[in-house]
Amino acid sequence: MNIKGKIAIVTGAGSGIGRETAIELARHGCLPILVDIDEDRLKEALVEVLKHAPDATGELCDISKDTQVRQVVQKTTERYGRIDILVNNAGIMIVKLLDELSADEFNKQMSVNFQGGVNFILAVAPIMKKQGKGVIINVASVGGRLVVPGTAAYAASKAAFHAFSESLYYELKDSGIHVGIVLPGGTRTGIFDSTNTKLGKYYQSQCKTPPAKAAKAIRQAIEKERFVTVTPSSYKLLIEFHDFFPGFFSKQLLRRLRPYFK
Ligand SMILES: NC(=O)c1ccc[n+]([C@@H]2O[C@H](COP(=O)([O-])OP(=O)(O)OC[C@H]3O[C@@H](n4cnc5c(N)ncnc54)[C@H](OP(=O)(O)O)[C@@H]3O)[C@@H](O)[C@H]2O)c1
């Protein structure tokens, strides 16, 4: 899809990958609608985006709440007449071993990372179907394919979102809607900021890639209508290695991470 002049909803646009994606799309001629749960960060991100896309807007919304999502989608279609692109990016990450994980935390992880994305798709897909065209990019995670300890809830939410997206890719193709999946790995953002476990802090220290890299990969996934994108691409090899040698991989991983369990 040529993104020039296109209307793009980007969720989780207040910080990290979402913020960089909104800026990246704006710099390439797109008109982003920034969606986030954090008002201050949303305003700050919008200031940056407005430098490139003067008609961009920000919408305060908790993506796990269906009524709020529908309001954003309705407002956007009333204002712009269409929605060309949806980047389902907002997410949270809970890093806890099973003994520390509560049912509420598990439900929250699923309701933001999985249900939140589904809410937006259910609201936007009928509009794109009517248009006969649209691109939906769902941000899953390398962490949903290369599953590590302490991320049972997070990995489950991302694996579910990946599977959901893969099925929709086939289902929606003939209605002119492209569904792409982007899997970032180890990106330096605020997603670990509320993590206070030893494992979480270790994972945070391993996240070194700047979010602009994932943002560029998301833009290219939209433009080239790619099915699955792994970013940085070095993680692709790691996923393949894991799939070919799961026994060897898991033994090495356990040896390396066991010291962080306590
Ligand atoms: N960073 C990585 O290494 C990495 C790797 C793989 C995949 N990802 C995925 O990439 C996506 C973006 O993550 P990020 O690293 O950029 O994290 P981030 O910097 O924390 O950005 C996520 C944004 O989403 C917002 N958000 C959280 N819950 C929301 C809700 N219910 N409704 C609306 N907005 C909400 C966050 O607000 P608050 O800050 O207030 O929560 C934050 O502004 C996530 O889906 C994440 O799982 C990240």
The ligand as a MOL file (V3000), in Angstrom:
LIG
                    3D

  0  0  0     0  0            999 V3000
M  V30 BEGIN CTAB
M  V30 COUNTS 48 52 0 0 0
M  V30 BEGIN ATOM
M  V30 1 N 10.1220 -3.6930 23.8120 0
M  V30 2 C 10.2990 -4.9400 23.3960 0
M  V30 3 O 11.3870 -5.5330 23.5700 0
M  V30 4 C 9.2000 -5.6610 22.6820 0
M  V30 5 C 9.4960 -6.9210 22.1340 0
M  V30 6 C 8.4980 -7.6140 21.4900 0
M  V30 7 C 7.2280 -7.0760 21.3440 0
M  V30 8 N 6.9640 -5.8500 21.8720 0 CHG=1
M  V30 9 C 5.6040 -5.3420 21.7250 0
M  V30 10 O 5.6160 -4.0680 21.1400 0
M  V30 11 C 4.4620 -3.3500 21.5650 0
M  V30 12 C 4.8860 -1.9580 22.0540 0
M  V30 13 O 5.6910 -2.1400 23.1980 0
M  V30 14 P 6.8180 -1.1210 23.6440 0
M  V30 15 O 8.0140 -1.9290 23.9280 0
M  V30 16 O 6.8860 0.0110 22.7120 0 CHG=-1
M  V30 17 O 6.2180 -0.6770 25.0730 0
M  V30 18 P 5.9090 0.7570 25.7070 0
M  V30 19 O 7.0300 1.6840 25.4570 0
M  V30 20 O 5.5020 0.4740 27.1110 0
M  V30 21 O 4.6580 1.2550 24.8540 0
M  V30 22 C 3.3830 0.6570 24.9580 0
M  V30 23 C 2.3490 1.7570 25.0290 0
M  V30 24 O 1.0440 1.1460 25.0920 0
M  V30 25 C 0.3150 1.7900 26.1330 0
M  V30 26 N -0.7390 0.9380 26.6810 0
M  V30 27 C -0.6440 -0.0200 27.6310 0
M  V30 28 N -1.8290 -0.5260 27.9210 0
M  V30 29 C -2.7270 0.1130 27.1260 0
M  V30 30 C -4.1320 0.0410 26.9890 0
M  V30 31 N -4.8710 -0.8100 27.7300 0
M  V30 32 N -4.7390 0.8500 26.1060 0
M  V30 33 C -4.0140 1.7320 25.3710 0
M  V30 34 N -2.6880 1.8630 25.4700 0
M  V30 35 C -2.0400 1.0580 26.3490 0
M  V30 36 C 1.3760 2.0400 27.1620 0
M  V30 37 O 0.9230 2.9380 28.1710 0
M  V30 38 P 1.5140 2.7060 29.6710 0
M  V30 39 O 2.9630 3.0080 29.5890 0
M  V30 40 O 0.7150 3.6370 30.5090 0
M  V30 41 O 1.2710 1.2420 30.0060 0
M  V30 42 C 2.4950 2.5940 26.3130 0
M  V30 43 O 2.3460 3.9610 26.0380 0
M  V30 44 C 3.8000 -4.1900 22.6580 0
M  V30 45 O 2.7100 -4.8930 22.1200 0
M  V30 46 C 4.9010 -5.1500 23.0610 0
M  V30 47 O 4.4220 -6.3500 23.5910 0
M  V30 48 C 7.9310 -5.1300 22.5350 0
M  V30 END ATOM
M  V30 BEGIN BOND
M  V30 1 1 1 2
M  V30 2 2 2 3
M  V30 3 1 2 4
M  V30 4 1 4 5
M  V30 5 2 4 48
M  V30 6 2 5 6
M  V30 7 1 6 7
M  V30 8 2 7 8
M  V30 9 1 8 9
M  V30 10 1 8 48
M  V30 11 1 9 10
M  V30 12 1 9 46
M  V30 13 1 10 11
M  V30 14 1 11 12
M  V30 15 1 11 44
M  V30 16 1 12 13
M  V30 17 1 13 14
M  V30 18 2 14 15
M  V30 19 1 14 16
M  V30 20 1 14 17
M  V30 21 1 17 18
M  V30 22 2 18 19
M  V30 23 1 18 20
M  V30 24 1 18 21
M  V30 25 1 21 22
M  V30 26 1 22 23
M  V30 27 1 23 24
M  V30 28 1 23 42
M  V30 29 1 24 25
M  V30 30 1 25 26
M  V30 31 1 25 36
M  V30 32 1 26 27
M  V30 33 1 26 35
M  V30 34 2 27 28
M  V30 35 1 28 29
M  V30 36 1 29 30
M  V30 37 2 29 35
M  V30 38 1 30 31
M  V30 39 2 30 32
M  V30 40 1 32 33
M  V30 41 2 33 34
M  V30 42 1 34 35
M  V30 43 1 36 37
M  V30 44 1 36 42
M  V30 45 1 37 38
M  V30 46 2 38 39
M  V30 47 1 38 40
M  V30 48 1 38 41
M  V30 49 1 42 43
M  V30 50 1 44 45
M  V30 51 1 44 46
M  V30 52 1 46 47
M  V30 END BOND
M  V30 END CTAB
M  END
